[in-house]
Amino acid sequence: QVQLVESGGGLVQSGGSLRLSCAASGNIFSVNDMGWHRQAPGKERELVAAITSGGSTNYADSVKGRFTISRDNAKNTVYLQMNSLQPEDTAVYYCNADIISITWFRKRRDDYWGQGTQVTVSS
């Protein structure tokens, strides 16, 4: 019953900014690593950024210095602040999370994915 719901995508001009959000909900015991991937038309999905439960981050070289990943553990939410956007950043962005769920005191660990949100950078 765990779900990840994304928001914040849209159309932006080159050099502009967007902030993506992804909230996890359901029978969550704990959330481990969270991250963002993207997939451009005709290309494979690639890792953009990741963040551990303790706040350590990792970024793809192509977005270093421009994107910032963060999380709000109280809200089970991960964010991606995207600045200085370029047309090459155009893609569907997917959040994911390594989550331990609990059902009647039975725990299990799974990797979950959001539905994806379109980011389009023009001009």
Buried (B, 14 or more C-beta within 10 A) or exposed (E): EBEBBBEBBEEBEEEBEBBBBBBBEBEBBBBEBBBBBBBBEEEEEEBBBBBBEEEEBBBBEEBEEBBBBBBEEEEBBBBBBBBEBBEEBBBBBBBBBBBBBEEEEEEEEEEBBBEBBEBBBEE
